[in-house]
Amino acid sequence: MKFKIKIIATVAFVLCATAAFPQVKSIEKIGMTVRSMNRSVRFYHEVLGFQKISDEEFTGAVFEKLENVFGLHIRVVRMQLGDETIELTDYLTSGGRSIPEDAKANDLSFQHIAIVVSDMEKAYQHLRKYDVEHVSTSPQTLPASIAPAAGVKAFYFHDPDNHNLELIYFPNGKGQPKWHKNNNGKIFLGIDHTAIGISNTDSSLKFYQTLLGIERKGESFNFGIEQEHLNNVEGASLHITGLRSPSGPGIEFLQYLQPGPGKLYPTDTKADDIWYWQTTLIADDVEGIYNQLKALGYSFVSRGVVNLKKGNGKPLKAFIVKDPDGHAMLIKGNR
């Protein structure tokens, strides 16, 4: 009888905790680990039009605890395109593993940023001048049979470290209104979302929507020859779900219904591995979110909540948690 009471009490605690879960306010930036900072900065600036907005180095026990890498000395560069920013991190004192040559778009470690362009043909020809490595066979226009994405043009390619990137063009009536404003002749406009490979939409929705409060905005079921050639996965059929916070880029789930998920996200991944991405989420009650996620059994990169400082010297709390498939989310805020 005591055992049953304990089980009921635990379930009640988890349900109550979930109902009152402190939630994320915005998606601030999307980060990735790079092998050579100067090379990556040059690529993102010259090829894609990003502008460097900060360049800093960090070391010490606090950052070792946050990233769970001993003896780290990191160089972190933030770059901006339109309203959105990316964060490049170079581990100067270590050097993790490279992205495997046989990595596929349906592997669960897959992640990319979708860079919005005003003209797909001009953007594609610009990339060809820099001899970028294709993932897609060529830019693809999604057909009318995929109603939510009909007319959208997209193209996958690699950066110098083999990170996946996407160019995306939204026709009238698709995408956020800001992508259709006067762009003053610019080709590369900003980041619409980061896409992540997932194994189960319901499990990911529980983490991102129910627990973190990032709202589901739409979904589509994508299939056909155009989608296959976009992802370079033969027979690809995907359930795609888009989520957004009040500000910042969105998060997009890519669940491969066919041929199914590829390789699992490596469980021994470290933050200095080149396939490691880190999306930063802003929240008010960081301690509260950490305690709730810990109670619900989620895994963490960080060894607990760490105390950092903002550029103005004010205190900041942060930790990194793994989503159900292993993708890293850095959650930070004032308390």
C-alpha positions in Angstrom: 0.0 0.0 0.0 2.8 2.4 0.8 4.4 1.7 -2.6 1.2 2.6 -4.4 0.8 5.8 -2.5 4.4 6.8 -3.4 3.7 6.1 -7.1 0.5 8.2 -7.0 2.3 11.0 -5.2 5.1 11.0 -7.8 2.7 11.1 -10.7 0.7 13.9 -9.1 3.9 15.9 -8.6 5.0 15.5 -12.2 1.5 16.5 -13.5 1.3 19.6 -11.3 4.9 20.5 -12.2 4.1 20.3 -15.9 0.9 22.4 -15.5 2.9 25.2 -13.8 6.0 25.0 -15.9 8.0 28.2 -16.4 8.3 28.9 -20.1 10.6 30.3 -22.8 10.0 33.9 -24.0 12.1 33.9 -27.1 14.6 32.1 -29.3 17.7 34.3 -29.2 20.3 32.7 -31.5 21.4 29.5 -33.1 25.0 28.3 -32.5 27.3 25.7 -34.0 30.8 24.4 -33.2 33.4 25.2 -35.9 36.9 23.9 -36.7 38.6 27.2 -37.8 36.9 30.4 -36.8 38.6 32.7 -39.3 37.6 30.3 -42.1 34.0 30.2 -40.9 33.7 33.9 -40.4 35.0 34.5 -43.9 32.5 32.0 -45.3 29.4 33.4 -43.6 30.3 37.0 -44.4 31.6 36.7 -48.0 29.2 34.0 -49.2 26.0 34.7 -47.2 26.3 38.3 -46.1 26.4 37.9 -42.3 28.1 40.7 -40.4 30.3 40.1 -37.3 28.8 41.8 -34.2 31.0 40.4 -31.4 34.2 38.4 -31.0 35.1 37.1 -27.5 37.1 34.4 -25.7 36.2 32.5 -22.6 37.9 30.1 -20.2 37.5 28.9 -16.7 35.5 26.6 -14.5 32.1 28.2 -15.1 32.3 27.6 -18.8 33.6 24.1 -18.3 30.6 23.4 -16.2 28.2 24.9 -18.7 29.6 23.1 -21.8 30.8 20.1 -19.9 34.3 20.2 -21.5 37.3 20.3 -19.2 40.1 22.7 -19.9 38.2 24.6 -22.5 39.3 27.9 -24.1 36.7 29.0 -26.6 36.5 31.8 -29.1 32.9 32.8 -29.7 31.8 35.0 -32.6 28.3 36.3 -33.1 27.2 37.2 -36.7 24.0 38.8 -37.8 21.8 38.6 -40.9 18.7 40.8 -40.9 17.2 40.5 -37.4 18.7 37.1 -36.6 22.1 36.0 -35.2 24.2 32.9 -35.3 27.0 32.0 -32.8 30.1 30.3 -33.9 32.3 28.6 -31.3 35.8 27.4 -31.8 37.4 25.2 -29.1 40.9 26.4 -29.1 42.3 23.9 -26.6 40.5 20.8 -27.9 39.1 19.8 -31.1 36.2 17.5 -31.3 35.3 15.0 -34.0 34.3 16.0 -37.5 30.9 15.5 -39.1 30.9 11.9 -40.6 31.3 11.8 -44.3 28.3 9.5 -44.6 25.9 11.8 -42.6 22.4 12.0 -44.1 19.6 14.4 -43.7 17.4 11.8 -41.9 20.0 11.2 -39.2 18.8 12.5 -35.8 21.9 14.7 -35.4 20.8 16.6 -38.4 20.3 20.4 -37.9 20.3 23.4 -40.2 19.4 27.0 -40.4 17.1 28.2 -43.2 18.4 31.4 -44.7 15.7 33.4 -46.5 16.5 34.8 -50.0 14.7 37.3 -52.1 15.6 35.5 -55.4 16.5 31.8 -55.4 18.2 31.8 -58.8 20.4 34.8 -57.9 21.3 33.2 -54.6 22.1 29.9 -56.1 24.3 31.4 -58.8 26.1 33.4 -56.1 26.9 30.2 -54.1 28.2 28.6 -57.3 30.8 31.3 -57.5 32.2 30.0 -54.2 32.0 26.3 -55.2 29.9 25.3 -52.2 29.2 21.7 -51.8 25.6 20.7 -52.7 23.4 18.5 -50.6 20.3 19.0 -52.8 20.8 18.2 -56.5 19.7 21.8 -57.3 17.1 24.3 -56.0 13.7 22.6 -55.7 10.2 24.2 -56.0 7.7 22.3 -53.9 4.6 21.3 -55.8 0.9 22.3 -55.3 0.3 18.8 -53.9 2.0 20.0 -50.7 -0.4 22.8 -50.0 1.2 24.4 -47.0 4.5 24.7 -48.8 3.3 25.0 -52.4 5.6 27.3 -54.4 8.3 27.4 -51.7 11.8 27.1 -53.3 14.6 25.5 -51.2 18.2 24.3 -51.6 20.5 22.5 -49.1 24.3 22.9 -49.1 27.3 22.6 -46.8 29.5 25.2 -45.0 33.3 24.5 -44.8 32.7 22.2 -41.8 29.9 20.2 -43.5 27.2 21.8 -41.4 23.9 21.7 -43.3 22.5 25.0 -44.4 19.3 25.8 -46.4 18.3 28.6 -48.7 14.6 29.2 -48.7 12.4 31.5 -50.9 8.8 32.2 -49.9 6.3 33.1 -52.6 3.5 35.6 -51.8 1.2 34.2 -49.1 3.9 32.0 -47.6 6.3 32.7 -44.7 6.3 35.6 -42.3 5.2 39.0 -43.6 8.6 40.5 -43.0 10.1 38.4 -45.8 7.9 40.2 -48.3 8.9 43.8 -47.4 11.1 45.9 -49.5 14.6 44.3 -49.2 16.5 47.1 -51.0 18.0 44.7 -53.4 19.4 42.3 -50.8 19.6 38.6 -51.8 20.1 37.1 -48.3 17.5 38.5 -45.8 17.7 36.6 -42.5 17.1 33.3 -40.8 13.5 31.9 -40.8 14.1 28.8 -38.6 16.4 26.1 -37.5 15.3 22.5 -38.5 16.1 19.5 -36.4 15.9 15.8 -37.1 13.4 14.0 -34.7 12.2 10.5 -34.2 8.7 11.2 -32.8 6.6 14.4 -33.3 4.5 13.9 -30.1 7.6 13.5 -27.9 9.2 16.6 -29.4 6.0 18.6 -29.0 5.8 17.6 -25.3 9.3 19.0 -24.8 9.1 22.2 -26.9 5.4 23.1 -26.8 4.0 21.7 -23.6 7.0 22.2 -21.3 8.8 25.1 -22.9 5.9 27.0 -24.3 7.1 27.3 -27.9 3.9 27.4 -29.9 3.1 25.1 -32.8 2.3 27.2 -35.8 1.7 24.7 -38.6 2.5 21.4 -40.1 2.8 19.7 -43.5 3.4 16.2 -44.9 6.1 16.5 -47.6 6.8 13.9 -50.2 7.5 13.5 -53.9 10.5 13.8 -56.2 11.1 17.4 -55.3 11.4 16.6 -51.6 13.6 13.6 -52.3 16.0 15.8 -54.3 15.9 18.6 -51.7 17.0 16.4 -48.8 19.0 13.9 -51.1 17.2 11.0 -49.4 15.6 8.6 -51.8 11.9 8.0 -51.1 11.8 10.8 -48.5 8.4 11.4 -46.9 8.4 13.8 -43.9 6.1 15.1 -41.3 7.2 18.7 -40.8 6.0 20.8 -37.8 6.9 24.5 -37.3 7.0 26.2 -33.9 7.7 29.8 -32.8 8.2 31.9 -29.8 7.0 35.6 -29.6 10.4 36.6 -31.1 13.4 35.1 -32.9 13.6 32.3 -35.5 11.4 29.3 -35.4 12.2 25.6 -34.7 11.1 23.1 -37.3 10.8 19.3 -36.7 11.7 16.9 -39.5 10.3 13.5 -38.8 11.1 11.1 -41.6 8.1 8.7 -42.1 10.0 7.1 -45.0 12.7 5.7 -45.0 12.5 6.4 -41.3 15.1 7.9 -39.0 18.7 7.3 -39.9 21.5 7.1 -37.3 20.8 8.1 -33.7 22.3 11.2 -32.2 25.6 10.0 -30.7 25.1 9.6 -27.0 28.8 10.5 -26.4 28.5 13.8 -28.2 30.6 16.7 -26.6 30.1 20.4 -27.2 33.4 20.5 -29.1 32.2 18.0 -31.7 31.6 19.7 -35.0 28.1 18.3 -35.4 27.1 19.9 -32.1 24.6 22.8 -32.5 23.3 24.8 -29.5 20.1 26.9 -29.7 19.7 29.6 -27.1 16.3 30.2 -25.5 15.5 33.1 -23.2 13.3 32.5 -20.1 12.6 34.3 -16.8 12.8 31.4 -14.3 15.8 29.4 -15.4 16.2 27.6 -12.1 12.5 26.6 -12.2 12.8 25.2 -15.7 16.0 23.3 -14.8 14.3 21.7 -11.7 11.2 20.7 -13.6 13.2 19.2 -16.5 15.4 17.3 -14.1 12.3 15.9 -12.2 10.9 14.7 -15.6 14.1 12.8 -16.4 15.6 14.9 -19.2 19.3 14.7 -19.9 21.7 17.7 -19.6 24.9 18.8 -21.2 25.7 21.2 -18.3 26.6 20.0 -14.8 23.8 22.0 -13.2 22.8 25.7 -13.5 25.7 28.1 -13.8 26.0 31.7 -12.9 27.3 34.0 -15.7 27.4 37.7 -16.3 25.9 39.8 -19.0 28.0 42.3 -20.9 26.7 45.0 -18.5 27.9 43.0 -15.5 24.4 41.9 -14.4 24.0 38.3 -13.2 22.7 35.6 -15.6 21.8 32.0 -15.0 22.1 29.3 -17.7 22.2 25.6 -18.4 22.1 23.3 -21.5 19.5 20.5 -21.8 19.1 17.8 -24.4 15.8 17.4 -26.2 14.3 13.9 -26.6 16.6 13.2 -29.6 19.8 14.8 -28.2 19.7 18.4 -29.7 21.2 20.9 -27.2 19.1 23.9 -26.0 20.9 26.5 -23.9 18.3 28.1 -21.6 19.3 31.4 -19.9 17.8 34.3 -18.0 18.0 36.5 -15.0 16.9 34.0 -12.3 
